[in-house]
Amino acid sequence: MNVRKEQVVFGVTVVAVGGLIASSASESAPKRSTSSPAKAVELVEPSTPDVARVLPAKRELSVFERELCAEPRDTRPLPPLELAPPPLPPLAGLLPPPVPGPAPRVFGKLLRASAAPERVEGLFAAADDALGSDVVDAEAEDGGALAELAALAKDAKRKSPEELAAELEGWKKLYDWIRINEGRPLFGYIRNEDRFGLHLAANEPVLFVEVDPETGREKFPGQAPTRFERARVLEFALAANFENQIQIRRREFGKSIGAGQYLAVLGFADECVRRRTEARRALEVAAELYQLANTQAADDPTPRLGLARCFEAGFDFERAYQVYQELLASGFAHRPEVHARLGELEARFRLFTSAEQRFHEAERLGRADWSVAWSFGRYLLERGRHAEALERLRTAYKFEPANEDKSVRAAVRYDLGRAHLALGELAPARELFEKSLQADATFARARAGLSACDLLAKKSSSQTGGVTVTRERASFEELYTGALVDLAARQWQAAKDGLLLAADADPLRAHLAWRGLSWLAERTGHSDEAVRWIDEAYAADPTDAWTCFQRGRLYVQRDDLDGAREMFSAALDLDLDFADALVALGDLSARRGEREAAERYFDRALLLEPARTEVHALRGWNLLFAGDVRAAEAAFRQGATTSPGDAACGLGLAWCTYRSGGTDATLQQFADVEDGRRGFGDGDALAAYAKAQIARISDHASKVIWSDRFERRVLRNEWVTEEAAGPTLALVDGELVLRGNYDENGATRVWRAYPPAVFYAVDLDVTIAHESKARIGVFLAKERPVRGSGGVQTLGKVAVARHMEGELQVLTQDRSDNQENWTDVPAVGGVAWWPTDRPVHVRIERLGEGSEATGRIAIDGITVAEGFRMTALAQANQELRVGVFAEGATGRPVKVTIDDVEVVYRVGK
């Protein structure tokens, strides 16, 4: 039978397919699902491999135990030293700002100064009596001394003709007076019914009540006024005060006025409002005059605007607001000054959004109106928007009317100078204050502005031709700024007196003087007084940026870091460009370990003042402690570029070099800083720090760590063993094992010998098996053999051990004595110091040299003994043995495992 190839292939294929079908239908094969096709499919999340496991671990070259191509050795350098924070000088303080003064954003530029205290005893103590008790007692015994003092006092009362004339002029301002002969006039009060028109009645007698001008008391109490006929009277006058002046001038205007008197009435009414504190009836007279003027100009809002201002000055704000609304409703809505005045009133009640809308409307209606620009500029100045205020005040100054009252022109120029000063522009500010005085030589605030410019420019009045004002006639601004000048000149008592006078001169602004007293108290070493005064100032005005900043600084000095942060944050909220507040917050964050926050504050401060070397240094140290060595080095280098030779930056760069592994270069950099500080005296803290780090790093670099991991078969490696008591020592699986039973009472030991002068510490892991019945521990000992006896004499010994019952014991023997007095270390919380069957890390180290050497013992990193003397062990008369021991009795078992031994010693000794 002939079979073709195709038939064979077909047959084989059929058999194969049949076999596959049969296997799929077997009992063990999975059955086809008969579930409904609508059943939800169960999704299983696949396991994703961890990519990080295949990535190389990050390693710093500086932490390698040896050079990559160096030969292996059993010693390695010690780990790098921890950073030691340098004694950086405290941050500079800020002098109290004068009035007028700069804005917080330029405080640092103009007011930054050292706040180092200079103790002045008794400055804030209660004033002593003019005569001490001892002097009074002496005078009481000696009548001649009292008589002499009385004579001197009588001579002191004699006044010169100039003083007498000045005294008479002063009395004429206080009292009415009448002259009936060529002698001194009589002082008192004119009691005529129409006293203000008495000068017009030629024949009317003068009714006069005489007083003693020195005391103000009537000379003849209860007596009717004396009648002086006009023929006897040579001259008389009312007291030369503003109260009488306004009454006389008001009488001159009468009950109605003509068109020609319109401007004079308005001018006098404005003067009454400005000088309202000098006369009780000033506002009442002003209101009458404004109403008189309104009868002559119904189409001019000026009289009614003045009336509203008069109501504001008298704190009758509802009537003032009603007048403004009536003006807007009665056809004056197109007048810009109406909107500006209403904006001022709304701003006074902190309706800032509405007030600003009023000002913008007024500005739209009167672009070149000087009064609108002045009002808007003052509003912006008070809101701290000095650049915008400057633009408006320039317009007000440019278009100021020549016919305006001189005090108004002086005020416009003063406010423009104030805006320049707030921006730190001293030269244009001083020029405008001078122009203000040219407009009105009596404008006291402009004189204070000149003094403020001189103070901020660190110039004396004699250098600039500034105006000197006596305290008796000075305004608040002059008293306050003058006290700050004394403060800058370190005339402490004069500064204190001036600040107290300023506080009394204006109680509403007394907090400005109190903050100056706080700075004075801090500078003179009275910290409690400094805090008390700044607390008073803050309670009076918590929106003053300087007060918040000063309060924060004083809280830092008292370690109240939370309170300090609150104050610095408040100061920063008042002006986001307050650079010194940013630096203070950065320094505070760095102290608290908040590295990222500190970096943000320092970065922002340097954007505002990129040339501040001390901030670069603070930023560098913060980054260095955060572990970012490269960024820290960049910060230090930038600071060193700004101020070459800066010690803080130099020290930081030295530590950056050390962190990069350059020990020799580090020592040279520290030495350079020390040399650069020689001119600061022997007590310079930064030079002492640099010297201490040189010694510290040099000592550290001279030490190495010798280690033994027991990764071999034979012990060797200079280990010495003592196995006479029974237990033996052997290397098993990379560990040194001491085990066996005791044949006799005694000890099995293993140790290495070191010269005492080079040894510093030993670290090792010791595991004690639970079946061990012996005292087992780590020891340092100096021993010498005793001739003829075969024993040894212990010259000194330090050891820590676990007693067979489980207690931890310490031995500190610092003399030649065979008596071993072990001291138990109490367990803490019922937890054993040295548990069995697990490794316990033991460290014994020596601190100090020679006779100053002391010791420290730690178990698993916890100190169990320290400060004990190690004088005998540090002496170089015998080798020091370092090792492990196990002391037991006959028949007792022991098993100890020793591993990871490390010894720190100095190379070359």
C-alpha positions in Angstrom: 0.0 0.0 0.0 1.4 3.3 -1.0 1.1 6.1 1.6 1.9 9.6 0.6 3.9 12.1 2.8 0.9 14.4 3.2 -1.2 11.6 4.6 1.4 10.8 7.2 1.6 14.5 8.3 -2.2 14.7 8.5 -2.4 11.6 10.7 0.3 12.8 13.1 -1.5 16.2 13.4 -4.8 14.5 14.2 -3.2 12.4 17.0 -1.5 15.4 18.5 -4.7 17.5 18.6 -6.6 14.6 20.1 -4.1 14.2 22.8 -4.4 17.9 23.7 -8.1 17.7 23.9 -8.0 14.7 26.1 -5.5 16.3 28.5 -7.7 19.4 28.8 -10.7 17.3 29.7 -8.9 15.4 32.4 -10.0 15.5 36.1 -7.1 17.7 37.2 -7.7 20.3 34.5 -9.6 23.4 35.4 -13.2 23.4 34.4 -14.7 26.0 32.2 -16.6 28.6 34.3 -20.3 28.3 34.3 -20.9 31.5 36.0 -23.0 34.3 34.6 -21.1 36.5 32.1 -22.5 39.5 34.0 -20.4 38.7 37.1 -17.8 41.4 37.9 -14.2 40.5 37.2 -12.0 40.5 40.3 -8.9 42.7 39.7 -5.7 41.9 41.5 -3.0 44.6 42.0 0.3 43.2 40.8 3.3 43.7 43.0 5.5 46.5 41.7 9.2 46.0 42.2 11.0 48.6 44.3 13.2 50.5 41.9 15.2 52.0 44.7 16.7 48.6 45.6 18.6 48.5 42.3 19.9 52.1 42.5 23.4 52.7 44.0 23.4 54.1 47.5 24.4 57.7 47.9 27.9 58.0 49.5 30.0 60.9 50.4 33.7 60.5 49.5 34.6 62.4 52.7 33.2 59.6 54.9 35.3 56.8 53.3 37.4 55.1 55.9 40.4 55.2 53.7 41.6 56.5 50.3 40.3 54.5 47.4 43.7 53.4 46.2 45.4 53.2 49.6 46.6 50.0 51.1 44.3 48.3 53.7 45.2 48.9 57.3 43.7 48.0 60.7 43.4 51.7 61.7 41.3 54.5 60.3 40.8 58.2 61.1 38.2 59.2 63.6 34.8 60.3 62.3 34.7 64.1 61.6 34.2 66.3 64.6 30.8 67.7 65.2 30.3 71.4 64.4 30.9 73.7 67.4 28.8 76.8 67.2 30.9 80.0 67.2 30.4 82.9 69.6 28.9 85.1 67.0 28.2 88.7 68.2 24.6 89.5 68.9 22.5 91.1 66.2 22.7 94.9 66.1 19.8 96.8 67.6 18.0 99.9 66.2 18.1 103.3 67.7 14.7 104.8 68.5 13.4 106.6 65.3 13.0 110.3 65.6 9.8 112.2 64.9 9.6 112.8 62.0 11.5 109.7 61.1 12.1 106.9 58.6 9.8 104.0 57.7 10.6 100.5 59.1 12.0 99.4 55.7 14.9 101.9 56.1 15.4 101.5 59.8 18.4 99.4 59.3 20.0 101.8 56.9 19.7 104.7 59.2 19.2 103.4 62.8 21.2 100.2 63.1 23.6 100.4 66.1 25.2 98.3 68.7 23.1 97.6 71.8 26.0 96.4 74.0 25.2 97.6 77.6 27.4 100.1 79.4 26.4 99.9 83.0 25.5 103.3 84.5 24.6 102.9 88.2 21.7 104.8 89.7 20.4 106.2 86.4 16.9 104.7 87.0 17.0 104.8 90.8 14.9 107.2 92.8 16.3 110.7 92.9 18.2 111.5 96.0 17.2 114.5 98.2 19.0 117.7 97.5 20.7 117.5 100.9 21.6 114.1 102.3 20.8 113.1 105.9 24.4 113.4 107.0 24.6 116.9 105.7 21.4 117.9 107.4 22.6 116.6 110.7 25.9 118.5 110.4 24.0 121.7 109.6 21.7 121.2 112.5 24.7 121.2 114.8 26.2 124.2 113.3 24.0 127.3 113.2 26.7 129.3 111.3 26.5 126.9 108.4 22.7 127.4 108.2 23.1 131.1 108.2 25.6 130.9 105.5 23.3 128.8 103.4 20.5 131.2 103.9 22.7 134.1 102.8 23.7 132.3 99.7 20.1 131.5 98.9 19.2 135.2 99.3 21.9 136.2 96.9 20.8 133.6 94.4 17.3 135.3 94.3 18.7 138.6 93.1 17.8 138.9 89.4 19.5 140.8 86.7 17.7 143.6 84.8 17.2 141.3 81.8 15.7 138.6 84.0 13.4 141.1 85.6 12.2 142.4 82.2 11.6 138.8 81.0 9.7 138.1 84.2 7.4 141.2 83.7 6.7 140.1 80.1 5.7 136.7 81.4 3.3 138.2 83.9 1.7 140.4 81.2 0.8 137.2 79.4 -0.9 135.8 82.4 -2.6 138.8 84.0 -4.3 142.0 83.2 -2.3 145.0 84.3 -2.6 148.7 85.0 0.0 151.4 85.5 -0.8 154.3 87.8 2.7 155.7 88.2 6.2 155.2 86.7 6.9 152.2 88.9 6.1 148.6 88.3 2.6 148.0 87.0 -0.1 146.3 89.1 -1.1 142.8 88.0 -4.6 141.3 88.4 -7.9 141.2 86.6 -10.0 144.0 85.0 -13.6 143.4 86.1 -15.5 146.0 83.9 -18.6 144.6 82.3 -17.4 145.4 78.7 -13.7 144.7 79.4 -12.9 144.0 75.8 -14.3 147.4 74.7 -12.8 149.3 77.6 -10.1 150.9 75.5 -12.9 152.6 73.4 -14.6 154.1 76.4 -12.3 157.0 77.3 -14.0 158.1 80.6 -15.0 154.8 82.1 -13.2 153.9 85.3 -11.1 150.8 85.5 -12.3 148.2 88.0 -9.3 146.2 89.0 -8.6 143.3 91.4 -4.9 143.1 92.3 -3.1 139.8 92.7 0.4 138.7 93.7 1.9 137.7 90.3 4.3 135.2 91.9 1.5 133.2 93.6 -1.6 134.2 91.7 -3.5 135.0 94.9 -5.6 138.1 95.5 -3.8 140.7 97.7 -7.1 141.7 99.3 -9.4 138.6 99.3 -13.1 139.3 99.6 -12.7 143.1 98.8 -14.6 144.7 95.9 -12.6 145.7 92.8 -10.6 148.9 93.2 -12.0 151.8 91.1 -9.3 153.7 89.2 -10.4 156.8 87.5 -9.1 157.2 84.0 -7.3 160.4 84.8 -5.1 158.4 87.3 -4.4 155.6 84.8 -1.2 156.0 82.7 -1.9 152.8 80.7 -3.6 149.4 81.1 -4.1 146.3 79.0 -5.7 142.9 79.1 -3.4 139.8 79.4 -1.6 139.3 76.2 -3.0 135.8 75.5 -4.9 134.3 72.7 -8.1 134.1 74.7 -8.3 137.9 75.0 -7.1 138.4 71.4 -10.0 136.4 69.9 -12.5 138.2 72.1 -11.2 141.6 71.0 -11.1 140.7 67.3 -14.5 139.0 67.5 -16.0 142.2 68.9 -14.4 144.2 66.0 -16.3 142.1 63.4 -19.7 142.6 65.0 -22.9 140.7 64.3 -22.7 141.1 60.5 -19.9 141.6 58.0 -19.5 143.0 54.5 -18.1 141.4 51.4 -14.7 143.1 52.1 -14.4 141.3 55.4 -15.1 137.8 54.0 -11.5 136.7 53.6 -10.4 138.3 56.9 -13.2 136.5 58.8 -12.3 133.1 57.2 -8.6 133.6 58.0 -9.3 134.5 61.6 -11.7 131.6 62.0 -9.0 129.2 60.6 -6.5 130.6 63.1 -9.0 130.0 66.0 -9.3 126.3 64.9 -5.5 125.9 64.7 -4.9 127.5 68.1 -7.9 126.0 69.8 -5.8 124.6 72.7 -4.8 128.2 73.7 -8.3 129.5 74.4 -11.4 128.0 75.8 -13.8 129.9 73.5 -11.7 129.5 70.3 -13.9 126.9 68.6 -17.1 128.7 69.7 -15.8 132.0 68.1 -14.6 130.1 65.0 -18.1 128.6 64.5 -19.7 132.0 64.8 -17.3 133.5 62.3 -17.8 130.6 59.7 -21.6 131.2 59.9 -21.1 134.9 59.4 -18.9 134.2 56.4 -21.5 131.8 54.9 -24.0 134.7 54.7 -21.7 136.5 52.3 -20.9 133.5 49.9 -23.7 131.0 49.5 -22.1 129.6 46.4 -18.7 129.0 48.2 -18.4 125.8 50.3 -15.4 127.2 52.2 -17.3 128.6 55.2 -19.3 125.4 55.7 -16.1 123.3 55.2 -14.5 125.4 57.9 -17.6 124.9 60.1 -17.3 121.1 59.7 -13.6 121.2 60.5 -14.6 123.2 63.6 -17.0 120.5 64.7 -14.3 117.9 64.1 -11.9 119.8 66.3 -14.6 119.8 69.0 -15.1 116.0 68.6 -18.7 116.6 67.3 -18.2 114.2 64.4 -21.9 113.6 63.7 -22.5 117.3 63.0 -19.4 117.5 60.9 -20.4 114.4 58.8 -23.9 116.0 58.4 -22.4 119.2 57.1 -20.3 117.3 54.5 -23.4 115.3 53.4 -25.4 118.5 53.1 -22.7 120.1 50.9 -22.7 117.0 48.6 -26.5 117.1 48.4 -26.8 120.9 47.8 -24.9 121.2 44.6 -21.3 121.0 45.7 -20.6 117.4 44.7 -18.4 118.8 41.9 -16.0 120.5 44.4 -13.0 118.3 45.1 -12.3 119.8 48.5 -15.6 118.5 49.8 -14.8 115.0 48.9 -11.3 115.4 50.3 -12.5 116.7 53.7 -15.1 113.9 53.9 -12.3 111.4 53.1 -10.2 112.7 56.0 -13.1 112.3 58.4 -13.8 108.7 57.2 -10.1 107.8 57.5 -10.2 109.1 61.0 -12.7 106.4 61.8 -10.7 103.8 59.9 -13.1 103.6 57.0 -10.1 103.3 54.7 -11.9 101.9 51.7 -14.5 104.6 51.6 -12.0 107.3 52.4 -9.7 106.3 49.6 -12.6 106.3 47.2 -13.4 109.9 48.3 -9.7 110.9 47.8 -9.6 109.4 44.3 -12.8 111.2 43.4 -11.4 114.5 44.8 -8.2 113.9 42.8 -10.2 113.3 39.6 -12.2 116.5 40.1 -9.1 118.6 41.0 -5.8 117.4 39.6 -4.0 120.6 40.4 -5.8 121.4 43.6 -3.1 121.8 46.2 -5.4 121.2 49.2 -6.7 117.9 47.7 -3.2 116.7 47.0 -2.1 117.7 50.5 -5.0 115.8 52.2 -4.5 112.7 50.0 -0.7 112.8 50.6 -1.1 113.0 54.4 -3.6 110.2 54.3 -1.1 108.0 52.3 1.7 109.0 54.6 -0.2 107.9 57.7 -1.0 104.6 55.9 2.7 103.9 55.3 2.5 104.3 51.5 5.3 106.8 51.3 6.1 106.6 47.6 2.5 107.4 46.7 2.3 110.1 49.3 5.4 111.7 47.9 3.8 112.1 44.5 0.7 113.9 45.9 2.7 116.1 48.3 4.9 117.2 45.5 1.8 118.4 43.7 0.6 120.2 46.9 4.0 121.9 47.2 4.1 122.8 43.5 0.7 124.5 43.5 0.7 125.9 47.1 -0.9 129.4 46.9 1.2 132.4 47.9 -1.7 134.1 49.7 -2.2 131.1 52.0 -1.4 131.4 55.7 2.3 131.0 56.4 1.7 128.2 58.8 -0.2 126.2 56.1 2.7 126.7 53.6 5.1 125.6 56.3 3.0 122.5 57.0 2.8 121.5 53.3 6.6 121.7 53.0 7.1 119.8 56.3 4.8 117.0 55.1 6.8 116.7 51.9 10.0 116.6 53.8 8.5 114.0 56.1 7.7 111.8 53.1 11.3 112.1 51.8 12.6 111.3 55.3 10.3 108.2 55.6 12.0 106.9 52.4 15.5 107.5 53.8 16.2 110.5 51.5 17.9 112.8 54.0 19.2 115.6 51.7 15.8 116.5 50.1 14.1 116.1 53.5 16.5 118.6 55.1 16.1 121.1 52.3 12.3 121.0 52.7 12.4 121.4 56.4 14.6 124.5 55.9 12.0 125.8 53.4 9.3 125.2 55.9 11.1 127.4 58.4 11.5 130.0 55.7 7.8 130.1 55.4 7.2 130.2 59.2 10.2 130.6 61.5 8.1 129.5 64.4 7.1 126.1 62.9 8.5 123.8 65.7 8.0 120.6 63.8 10.3 121.7 61.0 13.0 122.4 63.5 12.5 118.9 64.9 12.8 117.6 61.3 16.2 119.3 60.9 17.4 117.7 64.1 16.1 114.4 62.9 18.0 114.7 59.7 21.2 115.6 61.5 20.7 112.7 63.9 20.2 110.2 61.1 23.1 111.6 59.2 25.2 111.3 62.4 26.0 115.0 62.3 25.9 117.5 65.1 23.9 120.7 64.9 27.2 122.7 64.9 28.3 120.9 61.7 25.0 121.6 59.9 24.0 124.9 61.3 20.9 123.3 62.9 18.6 125.3 65.1 19.2 124.9 68.9 16.0 125.2 71.0 15.8 125.5 74.8 13.8 122.9 76.5 11.5 125.5 78.2 10.0 126.5 74.9 10.4 123.2 72.9 7.6 121.2 71.4 7.1 117.5 71.9 9.0 116.7 68.6 11.9 119.0 69.6 12.1 117.5 73.1 12.0 113.9 71.9 14.4 114.3 69.0 16.8 116.3 71.2 16.7 113.5 73.8 17.6 111.1 71.0 20.6 113.3 70.1 21.8 113.1 73.7 21.2 109.4 73.6 23.4 108.9 70.5 26.0 111.1 72.2 25.9 108.8 75.3 24.8 111.6 77.5 22.6 109.3 79.5 21.2 111.6 82.2 20.4 114.4 79.7 18.7 111.8 77.5 16.6 110.5 80.3 15.5 114.0 81.4 14.6 114.9 77.8 12.5 111.8 77.3 10.6 112.3 80.5 9.9 115.9 79.6 8.7 114.8 76.2 6.3 112.3 77.7 4.9 115.0 80.0 4.6 117.5 77.1 2.2 115.3 75.0 0.6 112.4 76.9 -1.1 111.1 73.7 2.4 110.5 72.2 4.1 109.6 75.5 4.7 106.0 74.2 7.3 107.3 71.8 9.3 108.7 74.7 8.7 105.4 76.6 10.3 103.4 73.8 13.3 105.7 73.9 13.5 105.1 77.7 13.5 101.4 77.0 16.5 101.7 74.6 18.3 104.0 77.2 17.7 101.4 79.9 19.0 98.6 77.8 22.1 100.5 76.8 22.9 101.4 80.4 22.5 97.9 81.7 19.0 98.1 83.3 17.3 95.2 81.6 14.2 95.1 83.9 13.6 98.8 83.3 14.0 98.2 79.5 11.3 95.6 79.5 9.0 97.7 81.7 9.2 100.7 79.5 8.8 98.8 76.2 5.8 97.0 77.7 4.2 100.4 78.5 4.9 101.6 75.0 3.4 98.5 73.5 0.3 98.7 75.6 -0.2 102.3 74.4 0.5 101.6 70.7 0.8 97.9 69.6 0.9 99.1 65.9 4.4 100.7 66.2 6.9 98.5 64.3 9.9 99.7 66.3 8.2 99.0 69.6 7.4 95.4 68.5 10.9 94.9 67.3 12.5 96.2 70.5 10.1 94.1 72.6 11.1 91.0 70.6 14.8 91.7 71.1 14.3 92.0 74.9 12.3 88.9 75.0 15.1 87.0 73.2 17.5 88.2 75.9 15.1 86.7 78.5 14.9 83.4 76.5 11.2 83.9 75.9 11.5 82.7 72.3 7.7 82.3 71.7 7.0 85.9 72.9 9.9 87.1 70.7 8.6 85.4 67.6 5.2 86.9 68.2 6.7 90.4 68.4 9.0 90.0 65.4 6.1 88.7 63.3 3.9 91.6 64.4 6.7 94.0 63.3 7.0 92.3 60.0 3.2 92.4 59.5 3.4 96.1 59.8 6.0 96.4 57.1 6.9 93.3 55.0 10.2 95.0 54.0 11.4 95.4 57.6 14.7 93.7 57.0 15.9 93.6 60.6 12.7 91.9 61.6 13.3 89.3 58.9 16.9 88.7 60.1 15.7 88.4 63.8 13.1 85.8 62.8 15.7 83.9 60.8 18.1 83.9 63.8 15.3 82.9 66.1 14.3 80.0 63.8 17.9 78.9 63.5 18.1 78.8 67.3 15.0 76.6 67.5 16.5 74.2 64.8 13.9 75.3 62.2 16.5 75.3 59.4 14.2 75.7 56.4 12.2 78.6 57.9 15.5 80.3 58.9 16.7 80.0 55.3 13.6 81.6 53.9 13.9 84.6 56.3 17.6 85.1 55.5 17.0 84.8 51.8 14.2 87.5 51.9 16.4 89.8 54.1 19.3 89.5 51.6 17.0 90.4 48.7 16.3 93.7 50.5 19.9 94.3 51.8 22.3 92.1 49.7 25.4 93.7 51.2 24.8 92.7 54.9 27.8 90.5 55.7 26.4 89.3 59.1 23.3 88.0 57.4 25.4 86.0 54.9 27.3 84.6 57.8 24.1 83.7 59.7 22.7 82.1 56.6 25.9 80.1 56.0 25.9 78.8 59.6 22.3 77.8 59.3 23.0 75.9 56.1 26.1 74.3 57.6 24.2 73.0 60.6 21.5 71.8 58.2 24.2 69.7 56.4 24.2 71.6 53.0 27.9 72.3 52.9 28.0 73.6 49.3 25.3 76.1 49.9 26.9 77.2 53.2 30.2 77.7 51.5 28.5 79.9 48.8 26.9 82.0 51.5 30.2 82.4 53.4 32.1 83.3 50.2 29.5 85.9 49.3 29.8 87.5 52.8 33.6 87.4 52.6 33.3 89.2 49.2 31.1 91.9 50.7 33.4 92.3 53.8 36.9 90.7 53.3 38.3 89.4 56.5 35.0 88.9 58.3 35.7 86.5 61.1 32.2 84.8 61.1 32.5 84.0 57.4 36.1 82.9 57.7 35.3 80.5 60.5 32.4 79.1 58.4 34.6 78.6 55.4 37.1 76.8 57.6 34.4 74.4 58.7 33.3 73.9 55.1 36.8 72.9 54.2 36.9 70.5 57.2 33.7 68.9 56.1 35.2 68.4 52.6 38.1 66.4 54.2 40.9 69.1 54.1 42.3 69.1 57.6 45.5 70.9 56.9 43.7 73.6 54.9 41.2 73.9 57.7 43.8 74.5 60.3 45.4 77.2 58.1 42.0 79.0 57.7 41.4 79.0 61.4 44.9 80.3 61.9 44.2 83.1 59.4 41.1 84.1 61.4 43.1 84.1 64.6 45.8 86.3 63.1 43.1 88.7 61.7 41.6 89.2 65.1 44.8 90.2 66.9 43.8 93.8 66.9 40.7 93.1 69.0 42.6 92.3 72.1 43.4 89.2 74.1 39.8 88.7 75.2 38.3 88.5 71.7 35.9 85.6 71.6 36.2 84.8 67.9 40.0 84.6 68.1 39.7 82.4 71.2 37.2 80.2 69.3 39.5 79.9 66.3 42.4 78.9 68.6 40.3 76.4 70.4 39.2 74.7 67.1 42.8 74.5 66.0 43.7 72.6 69.1 40.6 70.5 68.9 41.0 69.5 65.3 44.7 68.9 65.6 44.1 66.7 68.6 41.4 64.9 66.8 43.4 64.4 63.6 46.3 62.9 65.7 44.1 60.0 66.8 43.1 56.9 65.0 40.7 54.0 65.6 42.2 50.6 65.7 39.6 47.9 65.1 39.5 44.1 65.2 36.6 42.2 63.7 38.1 38.8 64.4 37.6 37.7 60.8 40.4 35.1 60.9 41.2 31.7 62.3 44.1 32.5 64.8 43.8 35.2 67.5 47.3 36.8 67.3 47.2 40.6 66.5 49.1 41.3 69.7 46.3 39.9 71.9 47.5 38.4 75.2 45.5 35.6 76.9 45.4 34.3 80.4 43.6 30.9 80.6 45.0 29.3 83.8 41.6 29.0 85.6 40.0 26.6 83.1 37.9 28.5 80.4 39.6 29.0 77.1 39.5 31.6 74.3 39.1 30.8 70.6 38.0 32.5 67.3 34.6 31.0 66.2 32.8 32.3 63.1 34.3 35.8 63.2 33.9 36.2 67.0 36.2 35.8 70.0 34.6 33.3 72.3 35.6 32.7 76.0 33.9 29.5 77.4 34.3 26.5 79.6 34.1 25.6 83.3 36.4 26.8 86.0 38.9 24.3 87.3 39.7 26.6 90.2 38.7 30.0 91.5 40.3 32.6 89.2 40.0 34.7 86.1 40.4 34.2 82.4 41.4 37.4 80.5 42.3 38.6 77.1 43.9 42.1 76.6 46.2 44.3 74.5 48.8 46.7 75.9 49.1 50.4 75.0 51.3 53.2 76.3 49.1 55.1 78.8 49.7 58.5 77.1 48.3 57.5 73.8 45.2 55.6 74.8 41.9 57.4 74.9 39.0 55.0 74.5 37.9 51.4 73.9 34.6 50.2 72.4 33.4 46.6 72.0 30.4 44.4 71.9 30.1 41.8 74.7 27.5 39.0 74.7 27.1 37.0 77.9 25.3 33.7 77.7 22.5 33.1 80.2 24.2 30.0 81.6 27.3 32.0 82.7 28.0 32.1 86.4 30.8 34.6 86.7 31.6 38.3 87.0 32.3 39.3 83.4 33.3 42.7 82.1 35.8 45.1 80.4 38.8 46.6 82.1 41.7 49.0 81.9 44.6 48.3 84.3 48.2 49.1 85.0 49.9 46.1 86.7 53.4 45.0 87.5 54.7 41.6 88.7 55.7 41.1 92.3 59.1 39.5 92.6 59.2 36.1 94.2 55.5 35.7 94.7 54.4 35.2 91.0 51.5 37.6 91.6 50.9 41.1 90.3 50.4 44.5 91.9 47.6 46.7 90.6 48.7 50.3 90.2 45.3 51.5 88.9 42.2 49.9 87.4 38.9 50.9 85.8 36.3 48.3 85.0 32.7 47.7 84.3 31.2 44.3 84.7 28.0 42.2 85.0 27.8 40.3 88.3 26.8 36.7 88.2 23.5 37.7 89.7 22.8 40.2 87.0 23.7 43.6 88.6 25.9 46.1 86.9 29.1 47.0 88.8 31.8 49.6 88.4 35.3 49.7 89.7 37.4 52.9 89.8 40.8 52.3 91.5 43.2 55.2 91.0 46.1 54.1 93.3 48.4 51.2 94.1 46.0 49.1 96.1 45.0 45.5 95.8 41.6 46.2 97.4 38.9 46.1 94.7 35.8 47.9 95.8 33.0 47.4 93.3 30.1 49.7 93.2 26.6 48.6 92.2 24.8 50.7 89.5 21.1 50.7 90.4 18.7 49.6 87.6 16.4 52.2 86.2 12.7 51.3 85.9 13.5 47.7 86.7 15.3 47.1 83.4 18.7 45.3 83.7 21.7 47.3 82.4 23.4 44.2 80.9 20.9 41.5 79.7 22.1 38.1 78.6 22.2 36.5 75.2 22.4 39.7 73.3 25.3 42.1 72.4 25.9 45.0 74.8 28.1 47.8 73.7 30.6 48.9 76.3 32.7 52.1 76.1 35.4 53.3 78.5 37.2 56.5 77.7 39.7 58.9 79.2 39.1 62.7 79.1 41.9 65.1 79.8 45.6 64.7 80.2 48.0 63.9 83.1 46.8 64.9 86.5 43.6 66.3 85.0 42.6 63.0 83.5 39.1 61.7 84.3 37.1 58.8 83.0 33.6 58.0 81.6 31.9 54.6 81.2 28.9 54.0 79.0 26.6 51.0 78.4 24.8 51.0 75.1 25.4 54.8 74.8 24.1 55.6 78.3 26.6 57.0 80.8 26.8 54.9 84.0 29.9 56.6 85.6 31.9 59.7 84.8 34.2 62.2 86.3 36.2 59.7 88.3 40.0 60.3 88.4 42.3 58.4 86.1 45.6 60.0 87.1 47.4 56.7 87.8 46.3 55.2 84.5 47.4 58.3 82.5 51.0 58.2 83.8 53.6 56.7 81.5 55.5 54.5 84.0 53.8 51.2 83.0 51.9 49.8 80.1 48.1 50.0 80.1 46.2 46.8 79.6 42.9 47.0 77.8 40.7 43.9 77.6 37.9 41.6 78.8 37.8 39.4 81.9 35.7 36.6 83.4 36.1 35.8 87.1 34.4 32.7 88.5 34.5 29.9 91.1 35.4 26.2 90.7 32.9 24.3 88.6 31.0 27.3 87.4 30.3 27.6 83.6 31.0 30.7 81.5 30.4 31.7 77.9 31.2 35.2 76.6 31.4 36.4 73.0 33.5 39.4 72.1 33.3 41.3 68.8 33.8 44.6 67.0 36.6 45.9 69.2 37.7 49.5 68.6 40.5 51.4 70.4 41.1 55.1 70.0 44.7 56.1 70.5 47.0 58.9 69.4 49.6 58.2 66.7 53.2 58.9 67.4 53.1 58.7 71.2 
